[in-house]
Amino acid sequence: MNLPERLTFAHNCASTLRALGLVREAGEKRLLLRYLNFDGLRAVSPAAALLLASEVDQWNRTSQGRLRASHETWDPNVTKLLCEMGFFELLGIARPPDLAATTSTRFLPFIRGEVHADRHNAGERAKQLNQAIASAAAGADIKRHLLFTGLSEAITNVSHHAYPTRWKMRPWWMFAAYDSARNLVTVVFLDHGQTIPGTLPAWKDLERLRERFGVWNDGAKIRAAMELGRTGTGNLGRGKGLPDLLEIIKAHSGSMLRILSRRGMLTVENRGTEALQMTSTSLARQLKGTLIEWKFVPKLRTDETVDRAAIL
């Protein structure tokens, strides 16, 4: 299987979801897929890298044998990202002795969790990644308590809502990167569960009509879950989790939160104004699960401005 030239959600979302969806489908249907070709891949975002890693991870756990790949002809920056995040271990291949990459970004090893094992351990798992980020971004003024809250809530929400209890495997993954040149932190959380739109009920009569006639799309449902704190159980007490994900974005001007779930995407931006800017869209391809991505600049340099286009 050949991967596209760019695996990113910001600029090549449909092709990214299509390619990684094929890996998922092959694993679910036990289709023949033994080799991944990275030769044409020139750019991969941390969020797309985590989704790729999760699909290969699940393949290894549900299928006989391992997917194969040969890194000798890969782009150096792609090799660096995938090597540092732990992807080579998933493929069962040796790490290259020298990573001749030009990127200024440090990629942290991804963390895999299971709902049954981490239901009461969200704080410790969030602390683990929080400390790794602080170490990678030494000297940056990261509001660690807000990041800890966001990660803890993401793990807790997965434990309560993402998977039916009958599902044997209920995994989640999280990953982070730090770009020292731009002082930019990226944090990603992912599950393969029932999705936010799939578990959010249509509560009001108008919303039922919109759902019936196709106007009430998945992007709008994610936005409703974020703005109103609703959950599939109808328990507002538990619905506060998604709004809590915004706290790290509120605290940093020029930051961004992106949520992809089923066929919807919600982007929340802090443009330095009083109100956060929310944009919900529909996706041409679906994501079987929910991906949450934070991007923020911990401390603005006095002699630089934030490149918003680069963040998004």
C-alpha positions as CSV (number, residue, x, y, z in Angstrom):
1,M,0.0,0.0,0.0
2,N,1.4,3.4,-1.0
3,L,0.9,6.4,1.4
4,P,0.1,9.8,-0.1
5,E,2.7,12.6,-0.4
6,R,1.2,14.4,2.6
7,L,-0.5,13.0,5.7
8,T,-2.1,16.0,7.3
9,F,-5.6,17.0,8.4
10,A,-5.1,20.7,7.8
11,H,-4.2,20.6,4.1
12,N,-4.9,17.0,2.9
13,C,-7.6,15.7,5.1
14,A,-9.6,13.6,2.7
15,S,-6.6,11.7,1.3
16,T,-5.2,11.2,4.8
17,L,-8.4,9.7,6.1
18,R,-8.8,7.6,3.0
19,A,-5.3,6.1,3.3
20,L,-5.4,5.4,7.0
21,G,-9.0,4.2,6.7
22,L,-7.7,1.5,4.3
23,V,-5.3,0.3,6.9
24,R,-8.1,0.1,9.4
25,E,-10.4,-1.7,6.9
26,A,-7.7,-4.3,6.1
27,G,-7.3,-5.1,9.7
28,E,-11.0,-5.3,10.4
29,K,-11.7,-7.5,7.4
30,R,-8.5,-9.5,7.6
31,L,-7.6,-8.3,4.1
32,L,-4.2,-8.9,2.7
33,L,-2.0,-6.0,3.6
34,R,1.6,-6.7,4.4
35,Y,3.7,-3.7,3.2
36,L,3.4,0.0,3.7
37,N,5.3,2.2,1.2
38,F,6.5,5.5,2.7
39,D,8.8,6.4,-0.3
40,G,6.5,9.1,-1.6
41,L,5.6,10.5,1.8
42,R,7.1,14.0,2.2
43,A,5.2,15.5,5.1
44,V,3.3,14.1,8.0
45,S,1.7,16.0,10.9
46,P,1.9,14.8,14.5
47,A,-1.8,14.2,14.5
48,A,-1.8,12.1,11.4
49,A,1.3,10.3,12.6
50,L,-0.6,9.2,15.7
51,L,-3.5,8.0,13.7
52,L,-1.2,6.0,11.5
53,A,0.6,4.5,14.5
54,S,-2.7,3.6,16.1
55,E,-3.9,1.7,13.0
56,V,-0.6,-0.2,12.7
57,D,-0.7,-0.9,16.5
58,Q,-4.2,-2.3,16.2
59,W,-3.2,-4.3,13.1
60,N,-0.4,-5.9,15.1
61,R,-2.8,-6.9,17.9
62,T,-5.6,-8.3,15.7
63,S,-3.9,-9.8,12.7
64,Q,-1.3,-12.5,12.2
65,G,2.2,-11.1,11.5
66,R,3.4,-7.6,11.2
67,L,3.1,-4.9,8.5
68,R,6.5,-4.4,6.8
69,A,8.3,-1.3,5.6
70,S,11.8,-0.3,4.6
71,H,13.0,3.1,5.8
72,E,16.2,3.4,3.8
73,T,14.4,5.5,1.1
74,W,12.2,7.5,3.4
75,D,12.3,11.3,3.7
76,P,14.7,12.2,6.6
77,N,12.1,14.3,8.4
78,V,9.5,11.6,8.1
79,T,12.0,9.1,9.4
80,K,12.8,11.3,12.4
81,L,9.2,11.8,13.4
82,L,8.2,8.2,13.1
83,C,11.4,6.9,14.7
84,E,11.2,9.2,17.8
85,M,7.5,8.6,18.4
86,G,8.0,4.8,18.6
87,F,6.7,3.7,15.1
88,F,9.8,1.6,14.3
89,E,9.0,-0.6,17.3
90,L,5.5,-1.2,15.9
91,L,7.0,-2.2,12.6
92,G,9.6,-4.4,14.3
93,I,12.5,-2.8,12.5
94,A,15.8,-1.4,13.8
95,R,16.1,2.3,14.5
96,P,18.5,4.1,12.1
97,P,21.8,5.0,13.8
98,D,21.8,8.5,12.4
99,L,18.7,10.7,11.8
100,A,19.9,13.3,9.3
101,A,16.8,15.5,9.6
102,T,16.4,19.2,9.3
103,T,13.4,19.7,11.5
104,S,13.7,21.5,14.8
105,T,10.9,19.5,16.3
106,R,11.3,16.9,19.0
107,F,8.8,14.1,18.9
108,L,7.9,12.2,22.1
109,P,7.2,8.5,22.3
110,F,3.5,7.9,22.0
111,I,1.6,6.4,25.0
112,R,-1.0,3.7,24.6
113,G,-3.7,3.0,27.2
114,E,-6.6,0.7,27.7
115,V,-9.9,1.7,29.2
116,H,-10.2,-1.3,31.5
117,A,-6.6,-0.7,32.8
118,D,-6.7,3.1,33.0
119,R,-10.2,3.9,34.1
120,H,-9.1,4.9,37.5
121,N,-5.6,6.0,36.5
122,A,-6.2,8.9,34.2
123,G,-4.3,11.3,36.3
124,E,-1.1,9.3,36.3
125,R,-1.2,8.7,32.6
126,A,-1.8,12.4,32.0
127,K,1.0,13.3,34.4
128,Q,3.4,11.0,32.5
129,L,2.9,12.9,29.2
130,N,2.8,16.2,30.9
131,Q,6.2,15.7,32.5
132,A,7.6,14.5,29.2
133,I,6.4,17.7,27.5
134,A,7.8,19.9,30.2
135,S,11.2,18.2,29.8
136,A,11.2,18.5,26.0
137,A,10.2,22.2,26.2
138,A,12.5,23.1,29.0
139,G,12.5,26.8,29.6
140,A,9.0,27.3,28.1
141,D,6.3,28.7,30.3
142,I,3.8,25.8,29.9
143,K,0.6,26.1,32.0
144,R,1.0,22.5,33.1
145,H,-2.1,22.3,35.3
146,L,-4.3,23.2,32.3
147,L,-2.7,20.7,30.1
148,F,-3.0,18.1,32.8
149,T,-6.7,18.8,33.1
150,G,-7.3,18.5,29.4
151,L,-5.4,15.2,29.1
152,S,-7.1,13.8,32.2
153,E,-10.5,14.7,30.9
154,A,-9.8,13.2,27.5
155,I,-8.9,9.9,29.2
156,T,-11.9,10.0,31.5
157,N,-14.3,10.8,28.6
158,V,-13.0,7.8,26.7
159,S,-13.5,5.6,29.8
160,H,-17.1,6.7,30.2
161,H,-18.4,7.2,26.7
162,A,-16.2,6.1,23.8
163,Y,-16.6,2.3,24.0
164,P,-19.4,-0.1,24.7
165,T,-18.5,-2.3,27.6
166,R,-19.0,-5.4,25.3
167,W,-16.0,-4.3,23.1
168,K,-13.0,-6.5,24.0
169,M,-10.4,-4.0,23.0
170,R,-10.9,-0.4,24.1
171,P,-7.6,1.4,23.4
172,W,-6.6,5.1,23.3
173,W,-3.3,6.8,22.3
174,M,-1.7,10.1,23.1
175,F,1.4,11.9,21.7
176,A,3.2,15.2,21.8
177,A,5.8,17.2,20.0
178,Y,7.8,20.4,20.6
179,D,9.1,22.7,17.9
180,S,11.9,24.7,19.5
181,A,12.2,27.1,16.5
182,R,8.6,28.2,16.9
183,N,8.2,27.4,20.6
184,L,5.2,25.4,19.5
185,V,3.7,22.5,21.5
186,T,1.4,20.0,19.8
187,V,-0.5,17.4,21.8
188,V,-2.8,14.7,20.3
189,F,-5.2,12.3,21.9
190,L,-7.0,9.6,19.9
191,D,-9.5,6.7,20.4
192,H,-11.1,4.2,18.1
193,G,-14.5,4.4,19.8
194,Q,-18.1,5.2,18.8
195,T,-17.3,8.9,18.1
196,I,-18.8,12.1,19.5
197,P,-21.6,12.4,16.9
198,G,-22.4,8.7,17.3
199,T,-23.0,9.1,21.1
200,L,-24.6,12.6,21.2
201,P,-28.4,12.4,21.1
202,A,-30.6,14.9,19.2
203,W,-32.2,16.6,22.2
204,K,-34.3,19.4,20.9
205,D,-37.1,19.1,18.3
206,L,-35.3,21.4,15.9
207,E,-32.2,19.3,16.2
208,R,-34.2,16.2,15.4
209,L,-35.5,17.8,12.3
210,R,-32.0,18.9,11.2
211,E,-30.8,15.3,11.8
212,R,-33.7,13.9,9.8
213,F,-33.1,16.1,6.8
214,G,-29.3,15.9,6.9
215,V,-28.6,19.5,8.0
216,W,-27.6,18.6,11.5
217,N,-24.2,17.2,10.4
218,D,-21.4,15.7,12.5
219,G,-19.4,19.0,12.6
220,A,-22.4,20.7,14.2
221,K,-22.8,17.8,16.7
222,I,-19.2,18.1,17.8
223,R,-19.8,21.9,18.3
224,A,-22.9,21.2,20.3
225,A,-21.0,18.8,22.6
226,M,-18.3,21.4,23.1
227,E,-20.6,24.4,23.7
228,L,-23.2,22.7,25.8
229,G,-21.2,20.0,27.5
230,R,-23.7,17.3,26.5
231,T,-23.1,13.6,26.5
232,G,-24.7,10.5,25.0
233,T,-26.1,9.5,28.4
234,G,-27.9,12.9,28.8
235,N,-26.0,13.4,32.1
236,L,-24.8,17.0,32.1
237,G,-22.6,16.3,35.1
238,R,-20.4,14.2,32.9
239,G,-20.7,16.5,29.9
240,K,-18.3,19.1,31.2
241,G,-15.3,17.1,29.8
242,L,-15.3,18.6,26.3
243,P,-15.4,22.2,27.4
244,D,-12.5,21.5,29.8
245,L,-10.4,20.8,26.7
246,L,-10.6,24.5,25.9
247,E,-8.8,25.8,29.0
248,I,-5.3,25.4,27.6
249,I,-6.4,27.2,24.4
250,K,-8.0,30.1,26.3
251,A,-4.8,30.6,28.2
252,H,-2.6,31.1,25.1
253,S,-3.2,33.6,22.3
254,G,-2.6,32.2,18.9
255,S,-3.5,28.7,19.9
256,M,-5.8,26.1,18.3
257,L,-7.9,23.1,19.2
258,R,-9.0,20.7,16.5
259,I,-11.4,17.7,17.0
260,L,-12.2,15.2,14.3
261,S,-14.9,12.6,15.0
262,R,-16.8,10.4,12.4
263,R,-17.6,12.8,9.5
264,G,-17.2,16.1,11.5
265,M,-14.4,18.5,12.4
266,L,-14.4,21.3,14.9
267,T,-11.7,23.9,14.9
268,V,-11.4,26.4,17.9
269,E,-9.0,29.3,17.6
270,N,-7.8,31.8,20.2
271,R,-7.0,34.9,18.0
272,G,-6.3,37.1,20.9
273,T,-9.9,38.5,21.1
274,E,-12.3,38.0,23.9
275,A,-14.3,35.2,22.3
276,L,-12.9,32.0,20.9
277,Q,-13.6,31.4,17.2
278,M,-15.3,28.0,16.4
279,T,-15.7,26.6,12.9
280,S,-17.4,23.3,12.3
281,T,-17.2,21.4,9.0
282,S,-18.2,18.1,7.4
283,L,-15.6,15.6,6.2
284,A,-15.7,13.8,2.9
285,R,-14.2,10.8,4.6
286,Q,-15.0,9.5,8.1
287,L,-12.7,8.9,11.0
288,K,-13.7,5.9,13.0
289,G,-13.0,7.4,16.4
290,T,-12.2,10.7,17.9
291,L,-9.0,12.7,17.5
292,I,-8.3,15.8,19.6
293,E,-5.3,18.0,18.8
294,W,-4.0,21.0,20.8
295,K,-1.5,23.5,19.4
296,F,-0.2,26.3,21.5
297,V,2.8,28.6,22.1
298,P,3.6,28.5,25.8
299,K,5.4,31.9,25.8
300,L,5.4,34.5,23.1
301,R,8.9,35.9,22.3
302,T,9.1,39.6,22.3
303,D,10.9,39.8,19.0
304,E,8.6,37.3,17.1
305,T,5.0,37.0,16.2
306,V,3.0,33.8,16.0
307,D,2.6,32.4,12.5
308,R,-1.1,31.4,12.7
309,A,-1.0,29.7,9.3
310,A,1.8,27.4,10.5
311,I,-0.1,26.5,13.6
312,L,-3.2,25.6,11.8
